[in-house]
Structure formats: structure tokens, C-alpha cells
Amino acid sequence: MFSDLITSYKVGEAFLHLPYHTAMKRLERDQTQVDEEIAKLTEVVDQCEQDMKELKVELYARFGSAINLDE
């Protein structure tokens, strides 16, 4: 049914005319890459937040109530 259907696939600001199955395979591949990148960035954010918490504890231990690091 979809084997001879041509669809548009956007790459940047250009559209490619691809067979439906090819476009769907590219879409799945691109979605997988985006999901992997999001997972990596989430790990980086989590690590940064953990580091900030540790630094905050150290700074409060050193300076006490003389500093205010709360948002």
C-alpha cells in the first residue's frame, strides 16, 4: 500500500522527496539518535547538579550563614 508512496522528509530547511518506507527508516534512526543525545545530556545535567550540591555543602561548612546560596 505505501510501497510506491512518496513523502517529503525535512532536512534542515530543505525537503527531500523519499519513498515512504525510506523516510520512515530515516525518521526512526533520527529519533533514536535524538533520544541517545537527550540521555547523554540528562546524565551531564544530573552530574552537574550533584556537583553543585556537594560544593554548596562545602561552602556552607566553610562560610556558614555568611553566604546565601539558595535560589
C-alpha positions, 0 to 999 in steps of 0.5 A: 500500500505505501510501497510506491508512496512518496513523502517529503522528509525535512532536512534542515530547511530543505525537503527531500522527496523519499519513498515512504518506507525510506523516510520512515527508516530515516525518521526512526534512526533520527529519533533514536539518535535524538533520544541517545543525545537527550540521555547523554545530556540528562546524565551531564545535567544530573552530574552537574547538579550533584556537583553543585550540591556537594560544593554548596555543602562545602561552602556552607561548612566553610562560610556558614550563614555568611553566604546565601546560596539558595535560589 
